[in-house]
Amino acid sequence: MTGRYRLSCSPDQKTAWLSKPDTVLKFEMHENIYRLHAERVPGVMVTAALKEDMDSKKQMELLHQRFGHVAMDTVKHLTHKFDVGVKLNAKGLTTYECVACAEVKAKRMTHARIEKRDSKPLQVLMMDVCSIKPATIGGCSMFLFVVDEATRFKWAFLMQHKSEATFHLKILMNRLHTQLREYKAERLWSDQGGEFLSTELETYCNEHGVELKTTNSYSPQENGIVERANGVVLPRIRAMVMATHLPNILWGEALLHVVETLNNLPTKPLGLTSPRRRLFCEEP
């Protein structure tokens, strides 16, 4: 912190921001010195220009946070095709920068992508368990994350212990069987975590004709879809908590909001169709 300002930098240290609730200053590295550049404008235009720019940024900030810190390209697509409840101009779409998103972004390791993916909904459900601290108000310090390979639809379940994964998976499978009778979960794909190798889960899968498969050791790319989804969800959780100044113990509520938002927003792997429309054939 610098005075009342918060100091943050990009991963390559070439861009820095000084921010407080109503002000964001952007600095770029030039000859080993951070420089703040500003254009000189006539005095009579300053008040009107500042008001218009602040209104535009406030509107974009509201929409960006309402959609769970989604990418600007997705916001632009939504404002052109749907009534999102906030009026935006083209300039506002290109100039807004979220400081919270910039602070939580980090370099991610890329995985080799599999060319052919299953296109039938629920044919392959990929799953993983992720731990987060501190624990929520309810004592949960981890969550079960499940992603449908074909539709990219996501489910998240807060847990206190890894052993709860089987309980939540059985509930999910029964719910899907009731809601989507035309499809059947055929394969559960996970890493070799002990929570997915329990006798209870194996027995349940055998009784319902579900194949239970695990990845090879030290091969996260084989479970790549859920691993990459984790890499999207976790930074957005941190960004939401940071931008709203909420206590970290509310990350569980942020998680459920982010997952629900992602299921209702268009995504590139589906040709800018939402996972909800692809799986349930209904508009968000």
N, C-alpha and C positions, 0 to 999 in steps of 0.2 A: 504494500500500500504506500502511496505517495501523497501525504496530506489526506484529503478526502477522496482522492482519485485511486482507482485500482489499476495497477500496471500489469499488462500481459503481453506476451510475444508469440509470434508464429514459430513453428518448429524449426525453421531455418534461421531464425533470429534476424531476418531482413525487414520485418514489419513489427511495429509495436503499437499498442493502444493504451491511452490513458482514459479511463472512463469513470463516470459516476452516474447516478440514476437519470439525470437529464442531459448529460453531455458525453460525447465520445470523440476523442482526438486521435487521429491516425498519423503515425510517423513511419517513414521509409528510410532505410539505410542508404547513404550516399557518401562514398569516400570515408567509410568507418564512422560516420556521424549520422544520427537520426535527425531527419529534417521534416518539419511540418510545412507543407506547401498550401498556399491559399491564393485565390485570384482576387485582385482588387476590383471592386464594383462601385458604381456611383452611390453616394450616400443616400440619395432619395429612394434607392431601390432596396437598401439593406433590410429594412423592417418587413416589407412585403415578401421578399425572397426568403428570409429566415422563417417567416410564418408558414409559407407554402411548403418549404422543405421539411420543417418540423412536423407539420400535419401529415405529410406523406410518409415520413419515417415512423411516426407513431402508429399510423394505420398498418404499415407493413410489419412493424414489431408485434402488434396485436394479432395479426393473421399468422405470422410465423410461429408465435408461441402457441396460438390456439391449435395449430396443426402439429404440435409436438416437435417444433424445430425442424420441420421438413426442409428439403433443399429448395432454393429459389426457383429452379426450373419447374418443379412441381407446383409451386404457388402460382407461377405465371400461367401454367397450363390450366389450373383450376379457375383462375379469375377470368380467363378467356372463354371457358365453356360452361361455368356454373355461376349461380348467384351465391357468393360466399358471405354476404352480409357486411362487407367492408368495401368502400369505393377506393380504387387504386388507379394511379396513372402509370404509364409506361416508364417514366423516369424513376418513380419510386421502386419499381421492380428491379431496376438495374443498380441502384445506388445503395440499397440497404445492406449493412453488414452486421451480423449478430456477434457481439463480443463474446458471449457465453459459448457459442459454437466454436469460435476461434480458439478459446482457451482449452477446451476439452479435446480438440482434434489432435490426433497423434498418428504417426506413420504406422500403417498396418501391413503385416506380412501377407502377400498374395499367395493364393493357392492355385494350382493348375486346375482349369475348369474342364469338366467332363462334357464332351460335345453333345452326347445324347442323353436327354433326361426323360423320365417317364411322364407322359402327357395325360394319363388317366388320373382323375382326382382320387386321393387317398390310397393310391397304389403303394406309395412309399411315404412313411412318416418318419422324419429325422428328428432326433431328440438329444438334449444335452441338459446338464445341470450347471448352473452358474452361481457362485457365492458372492455376496456383497455385504460390506460392513458400513455402518453399524446395523444391528438388528432393527427391524421395524417395531412399531408399537405393539404388534401382536407377537413379537419374538421371532419373526422369520428372518433368516440370514442368507437365504438362497432361494432360487426359483427353478422350476422345471420348464424348459422351453421346447416346444414342439412345432415343427414346420412341415407343411405338406409340400412335397417336392414339386408336384405338378402345378398347384395353384398359388404357392407361396403364402397360403393362409397360416396364421400363427396363433398359438395358444400359450399362455403363461400361467403358472400356478405357483403361488408363494408357498414356501415350505420352511419348517423348523429343522427337519432332519432329512437326509438323503433317502432314508427308508420309506418316506412318504411318496416317493415317485411312483411306485407300483399302484398305490391307491388312486392317485390322480389319473394315471394312464387308463386304468380300468373304467373310471367314470367317463373319461373322454371317449373311449372306444364305444361304450354303451350309448352315449349321447349321439355320437355320429351315426351309429346303426339306426337309431330312432329318427334322426333328422334327415338322413340321406340314404334312403333304402335302395336307391338305384346304384349306389357305390358301396364298396366294402374295403375296409382297411386290410391290405394284403401283407405288408411288411413293415416292421419296426426296425429302424436303423439307428445305432448309437455307438459310442465309444465303449471301451471295455471297463467302464466304471462299475463298481460292485452293485450300485443301485439298480442297474439294468441286467444283472446276472442272477437275480434272486430266483429261488425255486418257485415262489408264488407267481411271479410274472411269467416264467417259462411254462408253468402249468396252465395259466390262463390263455396264453397264446396257443398252446397245443389244443386246448378244448375248443377254441374258436377259429382254428385254421389260419392263424396268423404266423408268419415266418419272423423269427427274431434273429437279427443279424448284427454283428459288431464289426467295427473297423479293425484293421491291423494296428499293431502297436506303433506309436509315434507317426501316425499317418492321418492327421486332422483333415487333410484335403478330401479324404473319402467321406467325411461328414461335412463337406464344405458349405452346403447351403445354410445349415443351422449355425455353423461357425461364423460365417459372414454376417448372418442375421444378428448374432450376438454383437458383432463389431459395429452394427448400426444402432442397435437398441441401447447398449450401455452408454455411449457418448450422449445420446439424446436424453437419457435419464439424468445424467450429470448436468447437462445444459439446462434442463427444466428446473431442477432444484437450485442451480446457481442463479439463473435469471430471475426466479421468483423469490429468492432469499428465504426459501423454506428450510426447515431443519432436515438434515440428512436422513433422519429416521422415517421420512415420508417417501423414500425412494420406491416403496411398494406401490403406492398410489400412482406415482409417475410412470412406473413400469406398465401397469395395466392401461393407463391412458395412451402411452406410446404404442403399445401393441394394437389396441383398438383403432387408433388413428392409422397405423400402417395397413391394417386390413381393409380400410375404406378409401385409401388413396391410390391413384394409378401408379403403376410401376413399370419400368422399362422391360424387364424380362417377360412381361405379359402383354407387351405391345400397348402400354399405357392404359391397361385395364386394371381394375382393382381386384385384389384377391377375393373379396366378398362376392363380387359379380361372377368371377370365374368358378368359385366353388358352389355358391348357393343360387346363382342365376338371379340375383336381385340387386337393385341399386342401393348404394350406401345410404 
